[in-house]
Amino acid sequence: MGGGVSAPVAIYKIEPEYSEEARKAKFQGTVVLSIVVDEQGLPRSFKVVKPLGLGLDEKASSGPEVALLACQDERQAVAVQAPSK
């Protein structure tokens, strides 16, 4: 991520369900979130950076089920803000 800080790495990720509105419209795409990952590797806050609409943004930003390895600088775990799709 720069400055000697490693990027977060997903250990597992459960994709959010499609909204009924998007399913009926047969709409698909990728919502991009900005996620703050704490020192324990837990996602803490989510912000939609690239929205899609049709209820997909809400599904994606309602707390993605993901576990991450904590980011580290040369010596210790650190909190970072990272993009996520």
DOBA-181274 format. One record per residue (C-alpha): x, y, z. Coordinates in steps of 0.2 Angstrom, whole numbers, plus 5000, padded with zeros to 4 digits. Layout:
# residues N
<node c1="X" c2="Y" c3="Z"/>
...
# end
This chain:
# residues 85
<node c1="5000" c2="5000" c3="5000"/>
<node c1="5015" c2="5011" c3="5001"/>
<node c1="5027" c2="5018" c3="5014"/>
<node c1="5032" c2="5000" c3="5019"/>
<node c1="5014" c2="4995" c3="5024"/>
<node c1="5007" c2="4979" c3="5017"/>
<node c1="4990" c2="4978" c3="5009"/>
<node c1="4976" c2="4968" c3="5018"/>
<node c1="4973" c2="4951" c3="5011"/>
<node c1="4956" c2="4942" c3="5012"/>
<node c1="4956" c2="4926" c3="5021"/>
<node c1="4938" c2="4922" c3="5016"/>
<node c1="4924" c2="4933" c3="5009"/>
<node c1="4905" c2="4929" c3="5007"/>
<node c1="4897" c2="4939" c3="4992"/>
<node c1="4882" c2="4949" c3="4997"/>
<node c1="4865" c2="4943" c3="4990"/>
<node c1="4857" c2="4952" c3="4975"/>
<node c1="4843" c2="4964" c3="4979"/>
<node c1="4826" c2="4958" c3="4972"/>
<node c1="4825" c2="4974" c3="4961"/>
<node c1="4842" c2="4970" c3="4953"/>
<node c1="4837" c2="4951" c3="4951"/>
<node c1="4821" c2="4956" c3="4942"/>
<node c1="4830" c2="4968" c3="4931"/>
<node c1="4844" c2="4955" c3="4927"/>
<node c1="4856" c2="4969" c3="4932"/>
<node c1="4874" c2="4965" c3="4937"/>
<node c1="4890" c2="4974" c3="4941"/>
<node c1="4903" c2="4978" c3="4954"/>
<node c1="4900" c2="4990" c3="4969"/>
<node c1="4917" c2="4997" c3="4974"/>
<node c1="4919" c2="5001" c3="4993"/>
<node c1="4932" c2="5010" c3="5003"/>
<node c1="4935" c2="5000" c3="5019"/>
<node c1="4944" c2="5004" c3="5035"/>
<node c1="4953" c2="4988" c3="5041"/>
<node c1="4959" c2="4989" c3="5059"/>
<node c1="4975" c2="4982" c3="5067"/>
<node c1="4966" c2="4965" c3="5070"/>
<node c1="4961" c2="4963" c3="5052"/>
<node c1="4943" c2="4967" c3="5055"/>
<node c1="4933" c2="4979" c3="5043"/>
<node c1="4927" c2="4994" c3="5053"/>
<node c1="4919" c2="5007" c3="5041"/>
<node c1="4912" c2="5006" c3="5024"/>
<node c1="4909" c2="5019" c3="5011"/>
<node c1="4902" c2="5016" c3="4993"/>
<node c1="4915" c2="5023" c3="4981"/>
<node c1="4907" c2="5017" c3="4964"/>
<node c1="4888" c2="5014" c3="4966"/>
<node c1="4877" c2="5004" c3="4955"/>
<node c1="4859" c2="5007" c3="4962"/>
<node c1="4845" c2="4995" c3="4962"/>
<node c1="4848" c2="4991" c3="4980"/>
<node c1="4865" c2="4983" c3="4976"/>
<node c1="4874" c2="4997" c3="4985"/>
<node c1="4865" c2="4994" c3="5001"/>
<node c1="4868" c2="4976" c3="5001"/>
<node c1="4886" c2="4978" c3="4998"/>
<node c1="4889" c2="4991" c3="5011"/>
<node c1="4878" c2="4983" c3="5025"/>
<node c1="4894" c2="4975" c3="5032"/>
<node c1="4902" c2="4963" c3="5020"/>
<node c1="4906" c2="4946" c3="5028"/>
<node c1="4925" c2="4946" c3="5026"/>
<node c1="4940" c2="4941" c3="5036"/>
<node c1="4956" c2="4950" c3="5032"/>
<node c1="4974" c2="4948" c3="5037"/>
<node c1="4980" c2="4964" c3="5046"/>
<node c1="4990" c2="4976" c3="5037"/>
<node c1="5008" c2="4978" c3="5043"/>
<node c1="5022" c2="4991" c3="5042"/>
<node c1="5039" c2="4984" c3="5045"/>
<node c1="5036" c2="4981" c3="5063"/>
<node c1="5018" c2="4980" c3="5068"/>
<node c1="5000" c2="4978" c3="5063"/>
<node c1="4992" c2="4995" c3="5057"/>
<node c1="4974" c2="5001" c3="5052"/>
<node c1="4972" c2="5006" c3="5034"/>
<node c1="4959" c2="5012" c3="5022"/>
<node c1="4958" c2="5001" c3="5007"/>
<node c1="4947" c2="4999" c3="4991"/>
<node c1="4936" c2="4983" c3="4990"/>
<node c1="4925" c2="4976" c3="4976"/>
# end
